[in-house]
Amino acid sequence: MLYAAICEDEQDIAVYIQKTLVNEFSKNNIPIEFTIFNDGNKLLNMFNDHYHFDVVFMDIEMPKIDGISICKKIRQINSNTLVVFISNKDELVFSTFEVQPFRFVRKNHYDELLPDLVSALQTEFSRRNDANITIVEPGSGDIFSFDINQIVYIEAQRKNCVIHCVNNSSELKIKLMEIAEQISEHDFIKPHRSYLVNYKFISIIKKNELELTDGSCVPISRNRIDEVKRNFIKYTNRSLSC
């Protein structure tokens, strides 16, 4: 069962989004339960009360608190929640980059894009179910398991690596190159010879460093800055393909 929230201040639009999403998810045999919020602060209160939503469908322009501000707060509470912006303001798509939504759907194309949106969500949830990686520490033989979506960045420290996750960090006696091979199919970039960074946690690309959503900063090598920008734009465009 998936749990979803719809945050939309116009009740008739919220009900329509719920009805059409339920129909489309049912075509794909995906059980999903919806909760509608007409006020973004009420949605945030649910998150603060440790209520989990797998995905949030949200307008950007709303009274009291806008969708981008809501998304920033959601990211601080639960970085795993997917956010889909549904807006009739095409020009706002660029304003959403910093919060990394799963999709930006234009309201005037909503009906035609709905099947592709639900299909993409289904693919993402299936991918997340298979997102655990197992790393064997060469010297000790100890086995470590990580959710790839919880890894913010990986840092090489001499002959060891520190894997920084959302809620904790682990130090392993293993080379960064060996970890890089295991996660090569996932969305990580190497901005510096000593770091691997998860794209989804990049907030700002600065001249000499990446600022991540948890406030930490990772250096960028001078000869890799252009590559980092190109690949980040590709990743972002893929996320905003709707």
C-alpha positions as CSV (number, residue, x, y, z in Angstrom):
1,M,0.0,0.0,0.0
2,L,1.3,3.5,-1.0
3,Y,0.3,6.5,1.0
4,A,-0.1,9.8,-0.8
5,A,-1.0,13.4,0.0
6,I,-2.6,16.0,-2.3
7,C,-1.9,19.6,-1.2
8,E,-4.1,22.0,-3.2
9,D,-6.1,25.0,-2.0
10,E,-8.8,24.7,-4.6
11,Q,-11.0,21.8,-3.4
12,D,-12.6,20.9,-6.7
13,I,-9.1,20.6,-8.3
14,A,-7.9,18.5,-5.4
15,V,-10.8,16.1,-5.7
16,Y,-10.3,15.8,-9.4
17,I,-6.6,15.0,-9.0
18,Q,-7.4,12.4,-6.4
19,K,-10.1,10.8,-8.6
20,T,-7.9,10.6,-11.7
21,L,-4.9,9.3,-9.8
22,V,-6.9,6.6,-8.0
23,N,-8.2,5.5,-11.4
24,E,-4.7,5.4,-13.0
25,F,-3.0,3.7,-10.1
26,S,-5.8,1.0,-10.1
27,K,-5.1,0.3,-13.8
28,N,-1.6,-0.6,-12.7
29,N,-2.9,-2.7,-9.8
30,I,-1.2,-0.4,-7.3
31,P,-3.1,0.1,-4.0
32,I,-2.8,3.7,-2.8
33,E,-4.5,5.8,-0.1
34,F,-4.9,9.6,-0.4
35,T,-5.3,12.4,2.1
36,I,-6.2,15.9,0.8
37,F,-4.8,19.0,2.4
38,N,-6.1,22.5,1.5
39,D,-3.4,24.1,3.8
40,G,0.3,23.4,3.5
41,N,0.9,23.9,7.2
42,K,-1.6,21.1,8.0
43,L,0.4,18.8,5.7
44,L,3.7,19.8,7.5
45,N,2.0,19.1,10.9
46,M,1.4,15.5,9.7
47,F,5.0,15.1,8.8
48,N,6.1,16.6,12.1
49,D,3.9,14.0,13.8
50,H,5.9,11.3,12.0
51,Y,3.2,10.4,9.6
52,H,4.7,8.9,6.4
53,F,3.7,9.8,2.8
54,D,5.4,8.0,-0.1
55,V,4.5,10.8,-2.5
56,V,3.0,14.3,-2.3
57,F,1.2,15.9,-5.2
58,M,1.3,19.7,-4.7
59,D,0.4,23.0,-6.2
60,I,3.1,25.7,-5.9
61,E,1.1,28.8,-5.5
62,M,-1.0,28.6,-2.3
63,P,-1.9,31.0,0.5
64,K,0.0,31.0,3.8
65,I,2.9,28.9,2.6
66,D,3.9,28.1,-1.0
67,G,4.7,24.7,-2.4
68,I,8.5,25.2,-2.7
69,S,8.7,26.2,1.0
70,I,6.7,23.2,2.0
71,C,9.0,20.9,-0.1
72,K,12.1,22.4,1.7
73,K,10.6,21.5,5.0
74,I,9.5,18.0,3.9
75,R,13.1,17.4,2.7
76,Q,14.4,18.2,6.2
77,I,11.9,15.7,7.8
78,N,11.8,12.9,5.3
79,S,14.1,13.0,2.2
80,N,12.5,9.9,0.8
81,T,9.2,11.4,0.1
82,L,8.6,12.1,-3.6
83,V,7.2,15.4,-4.5
84,V,5.2,16.1,-7.7
85,F,4.4,19.7,-8.4
86,I,1.2,20.3,-10.4
87,S,1.0,23.9,-11.5
88,N,-0.4,26.1,-14.3
89,K,2.7,28.4,-14.0
90,D,5.2,27.1,-16.4
91,E,7.8,29.7,-15.5
92,L,7.9,28.3,-11.9
93,V,9.6,25.1,-13.1
94,F,13.0,26.7,-12.7
95,S,12.3,27.8,-9.2
96,T,11.8,24.1,-8.2
97,F,15.3,23.0,-9.1
98,E,16.7,23.6,-5.6
99,V,14.2,21.2,-4.0
100,Q,14.6,18.5,-6.6
101,P,10.9,17.4,-7.2
102,F,10.3,14.0,-8.8
103,R,8.2,15.7,-11.6
104,F,6.8,19.1,-12.6
105,V,3.4,18.6,-14.3
106,R,1.6,21.5,-16.0
107,K,-2.1,21.6,-15.1
108,N,-3.1,22.2,-18.7
109,H,-1.3,19.0,-19.7
110,Y,-2.2,17.0,-16.6
111,D,-4.7,14.5,-18.2
112,E,-2.4,13.6,-21.1
113,L,0.7,13.2,-18.9
114,L,-1.1,11.3,-16.1
115,P,-0.4,7.8,-17.5
116,D,3.3,8.5,-17.9
117,L,3.5,10.1,-14.5
118,V,2.0,7.1,-12.7
119,S,4.2,4.7,-14.8
120,A,7.3,6.7,-13.7
121,L,6.2,6.6,-10.1
122,Q,5.7,2.8,-10.3
123,T,9.2,2.4,-11.8
124,E,10.7,4.6,-9.1
125,F,9.0,2.7,-6.2
126,S,10.1,-0.6,-7.7
127,R,13.6,0.7,-8.0
128,R,13.6,1.8,-4.4
129,N,12.5,-1.6,-3.3
130,D,15.7,-2.9,-4.9
131,A,17.9,0.0,-3.6
132,N,19.8,-1.8,-0.9
133,I,23.5,-2.4,-1.5
134,T,25.8,-4.8,0.4
135,I,29.4,-3.9,0.9
136,V,31.9,-6.4,2.2
137,E,34.9,-4.9,4.0
138,P,37.9,-6.6,2.4
139,G,40.1,-7.0,5.5
140,S,37.6,-8.1,8.2
141,G,35.0,-9.7,6.0
142,D,32.3,-7.7,7.8
143,I,29.2,-7.1,5.7
144,F,27.4,-3.7,5.7
145,S,24.0,-3.0,4.1
146,F,22.9,0.5,3.0
147,D,19.8,2.0,1.4
148,I,21.3,3.8,-1.6
149,N,18.6,6.5,-1.3
150,Q,19.8,7.3,2.2
151,I,23.4,7.9,1.3
152,V,24.2,11.6,1.0
153,Y,27.8,11.3,0.1
154,I,30.9,9.1,0.5
155,E,34.2,10.5,1.6
156,A,37.6,8.8,1.2
157,Q,39.9,9.2,4.3
158,R,43.3,7.7,3.5
159,K,42.7,3.9,3.2
160,N,39.1,4.2,4.6
161,C,35.8,5.5,3.5
162,V,33.1,7.3,5.5
163,I,29.6,6.7,4.2
164,H,27.5,9.7,5.3
165,C,23.8,8.8,5.4
166,V,20.8,10.9,6.3
167,N,20.7,9.8,9.9
168,N,24.2,8.4,10.6
169,S,27.7,7.7,9.2
170,S,29.7,4.5,8.9
171,E,33.5,4.1,8.4
172,L,34.7,1.2,6.4
173,K,38.2,0.0,5.6
174,I,37.7,0.0,1.8
175,K,38.9,2.1,-1.1
176,L,36.6,4.6,-2.7
177,M,37.2,3.1,-6.1
178,E,35.7,-0.2,-4.9
179,I,32.5,1.5,-3.7
180,A,32.3,3.5,-6.9
181,E,32.1,0.3,-8.9
182,Q,29.3,-1.0,-6.8
183,I,27.1,2.1,-7.2
184,S,28.0,2.9,-10.8
185,E,24.4,2.3,-11.9
186,H,23.0,4.7,-9.3
187,D,22.8,8.5,-9.4
188,F,26.2,9.5,-7.9
189,I,28.8,11.9,-9.2
190,K,32.5,12.3,-8.4
191,P,33.2,16.0,-8.0
192,H,36.6,15.4,-6.4
193,R,38.9,12.4,-6.2
194,S,37.9,11.8,-2.6
195,Y,34.2,12.1,-2.8
196,L,31.1,10.5,-4.3
197,V,27.9,12.5,-4.0
198,N,24.2,11.5,-4.5
199,Y,22.6,13.8,-7.0
200,K,19.3,14.0,-5.1
201,F,21.0,15.7,-2.2
202,I,22.7,18.5,-4.2
203,S,21.2,21.9,-3.3
204,I,23.6,24.4,-4.9
205,I,26.6,24.1,-7.2
206,K,29.1,26.8,-6.3
207,K,32.4,27.8,-7.9
208,N,34.5,25.5,-5.7
209,E,32.1,23.3,-3.9
210,L,28.7,21.6,-3.7
211,E,26.3,22.6,-1.0
212,L,24.1,19.7,0.0
213,T,20.6,19.7,1.4
214,D,21.8,18.8,4.9
215,G,24.0,21.9,4.9
216,S,27.3,20.1,4.4
217,C,29.7,21.1,1.6
218,V,31.8,19.0,-0.7
219,P,34.8,20.3,-2.7
220,I,34.8,20.4,-6.5
221,S,38.0,19.9,-8.4
222,R,38.7,22.7,-10.9
223,N,39.0,20.3,-13.8
224,R,35.6,18.7,-12.9
225,I,33.3,21.7,-12.5
226,D,32.0,21.7,-16.1
227,E,31.3,18.0,-16.0
228,V,29.5,18.3,-12.7
229,K,27.3,21.0,-14.0
230,R,26.5,19.2,-17.2
231,N,25.6,16.0,-15.5
232,F,23.6,17.7,-12.8
233,I,21.5,19.5,-15.5
234,K,21.0,16.1,-17.3
235,Y,19.8,14.6,-14.0
236,T,17.5,17.6,-13.3
237,N,16.0,17.6,-16.8
238,R,15.3,13.9,-16.5
239,S,13.5,14.5,-13.2
240,L,11.5,17.3,-14.7
241,S,10.7,15.5,-18.0
242,C,6.9,15.8,-17.5
